[in-house]
Amino acid sequence: MKRFNRYTLIVGIVTLMILSTGVFAAENPCNPCAGEATNPCNPCSGMKHFGINDPGGRDVLTFDSKAPLEKIVGTTNKIMGRVQVNPKDVTKGLKATFELDLASLKTGIDKRDEHLRDNFLETAKYPKAMLIIDKVTDASDKMLMDGKSLTVDAEGTLSLHGVKNTVQLKDIMVTYFDESEATKGKMPGDLLIINGDFSLNLPDYNIEVPKFIFLKLAETIKVSVDLTGSTATMGNVNPCNPCNPRNPCGGANPCNPCNPCGK
């Protein structure tokens, strides 16, 4: 009877250890096979990272001002950004940052561009605008599929002219492409194409429109973007990408102890 109890006790302890190991493995963010782990250093976490930085200038931001006496359209391709997205569920873990060089905005008239930079945007003092997307609030579909488009609503923070405001983005179209011979003609890597627009109220950012040009510049302008992110571009700057040739894979690796090189 004692031998049976001792045997039962040993089996129970071993079983408990196995089960506990499984639980801890699932919870351990440093476990590369933890499934839904959100640790960005985890090579099995499933997140994709896209960089927006096209040296060819194909990324475009356009603003459209429709005032009673004049319509002004301005453009720039000086845009940089980073997007983290879960291709299995875009509503979970999405983070994005976009930075715009305001001094690069062009409207087609040099004198008007000068007024835009010096009198309204004050680019010498506030050279950049930054949009940070904090979360997706709705999506027409959750999964990214090769060659398919979906629309998302998102919430973020826009920093402009020294002011930060919460912004709501609606019906932003996102199209994903696996890398192929066809997509390499645009740029290498998996691609994420982003198209959308939103309204921007200048007084909300302490940008005053003088009365003498009130009929030429609207207080509310429409901003549109056409951007392409690439995993190849992001691989050069993301230190947690296990495929990054710059990943130090050593004690200095910021991904330790989740170092995909196992050191």
N, C-alpha and C positions, 0 to 999 in steps of 0.2 A: 504493500500500500504506500509506503514511504517512497519506494523507487518510482512508483507511478506518479506520485505528487511532484517529486523532484523533476521527472521528465516533463510533466505537464508545465511546470513552472519555467523550465528552460525554453521549451517551445514557445510559450507565451511571451517571454522576454524577447526572443529572436524575432517573433512576428511583430511585436510592438516596435522594435528597432527598425524593421523594414518599412512598416507603415509610416513611422515618424520621419524616416529618411525621405520617403516620397513626398510627404507634406512639406518638409523644409525645402526640398528641391523645387517644389512648385512655387514656394513663396520667396525663395532666394533670388534677388534680382541679378546676382552674378552667375546664376545657372544659365548657360547658353541655350538650354532646351526647356526653359520655364514657360514656354507657350506664349501667353498674353503679356509677359513682362514688358513694362514700358521703359525700362532703362535704355537710354539711347546708345549706350556702349555695348548693348547686347546684340551680337550679330544675328541672333535668331528672333529678335523682337518683331521683325516684319516691317519696320518702318522704312520708307523710301525718302531720300533726301535729294532735293533738286536745287540747283543754283541758277539764278537769273543774272547773267552777265555776258551778253552777246557782244563781242567786239565788232561784229558786223553792223551793229546799230539797228537790228530788226525789231527789237523791243520798242514799243511806242506808247507814250502817254499823250493824250490829246485833251485840251480843255476848250470848251465852247461857251462863249458869252454872247447872249442875245439881248442887246439893249435896244430901246426905241429907235436910236439913230444909227446904230452900227452893230455889225456882227463881227466878233473877233474869234479866231481860231488859233490856238497856240499848240505847239508840239515839242516834244523832246524824246530822245532815245537814251538819255543818261540815267538809266535805272539799274539798280542792283537789288537782288533779293535772295532769300533763302526760304524754302518750303519743306516742312516735314509732314508727311502724310502716311496714314495706314491704308494701303491699297485694298485691304479687305473691308475696311469700314472708315470712310473719310470723316465721320462724325466723332471719331475717337482719336485724341492725341494730335490733331492737326495744329501746327504752329507755323506762322509765316511772318516774314519781315521784308518790307520793301522800302528802299531809300531812293529819293529823287533829288537830283542836282537842280535847284530852282533857277540858278543863273543861266542854265542852258536852254530855258524856254524861249522859243522863237515864234513870232506872230507874222513875220513877213515884212515888217516895217522896223528898221533899226531904231528910230527915235521912240517908237512905241515900246519896243523891247527895253529900252533904257529906262523909260518911265515905269514900266512894270517891275523892273529889278530894283530901282532906286526909291521910288515913291510909294509903292504898294507892298511888295514882298520884302523889301529891305534885305536883299540877299547878302549884303556885306556883313550884316549882323545875324541873319538867320539863313545860312546858305543851303540847308537841307530841309526836306520834308520827309517824315517817316511814318509809315503805316504798319502797325503790328496787329496781326490777326490772332485773336485769343482762342476763338472756338467757332465751330460750325453749328448753327442753330437749326438748320434744316437742310435736307438734300433730296433730290429727286430719285437718287439711287445711292446706295452706300458703297458699292464696289467700283474700283477702277478696272476697266476692261479695255483691252487693246483696241484702239480705233473708235471707242465709244465716248460720247459726251454725256455729262450730267450737269445739273445746275445746283448750286449751293447758296444758302443764306448764311452770312457770317457776322460776327461781332468783333470789333477791334478798337484800337486807339490811334487816332491821327494826330501827329505832332506837326504843327505848322505855325510859323511866325511867333514862336515862343509860347504857344498855347496847345494844350492837349485836350481833345474831346473824344468821347465815345462815338463811334460811327456804326451804323447798321448797313450792311451790304446785302443787296437782294439780287437773286437770279444771276449770280456769277457763273458763267459757263466754263467748265473744266473738261478738257479732252486729254486722254492718256494714250501714249503709243509706246509699245515695246520697241527696243532698238531693232532696226532692220536695215536692209540695203537702201530701201526707199527713204527712211528717216535720216540716214547718215548724210543724205544730200543737204539736209538743213543743218544738223549738228549731231555729233556722236552722243551715245547714251540713250537711256529711256527718256521720253519727253513728256512734259506736262504743259499744255497750252491753256492759258488763262485769258478769258475775254469778259469784260463787264464794264459797267459804268455806275456812277453815283453822283449825287448833287452835293455841292460844297457852298455853304453860305459864308461869304467873306467876313461879315461882322462877327460871326462866332469865333473868329481867330484874330480879332482886333485889327482887321484890315479894313481901313476906312476908304470909301470911295468919295473923293471931293465932289462937291455939288456941281462944279463947272464941267465935269465930265460924266455926271450921273447918267445922262442920256446915251453915253457911249460905252459904258462898262456896267454890266449887270451885277447886282450884289450876289445873286445865286448863279453859279456856273456849273456846267455839266462836265464831269471828268470821265474819260474813257481810257481803258488800258487794253493792250494786246501784247501779252508777254509769253515767252517760252522758257521753261525751266528744264535743265538737263541733269541727269545723275552724273554724267561725266564731268560737268563743271563743278558740281558739289563735291565730288570725290577728292578734289585738290585742296579743299579747305576744311572738310569735316574730319577732325582728328579721331572721331569714333568710328569711321568707316573702315572695316577690316580690309577693304580692298585699296585703301589709300596708300599710295607709294611713300607718303611722308609719315605714315604711322610709325612712331619710334619703336613700338613693340618691346619696350624695356621698362625699367623702373620709372622713367619719366613719363610714360604713357598715361595721359589723363584718364584712360579707360580702366586702369588697374583698380580693383582686382578683377575686372571683367575683361582683361586683356585677351583679345581673340588669338594672340600668338602664344598664349599659355605661359608667359614668363612672369 
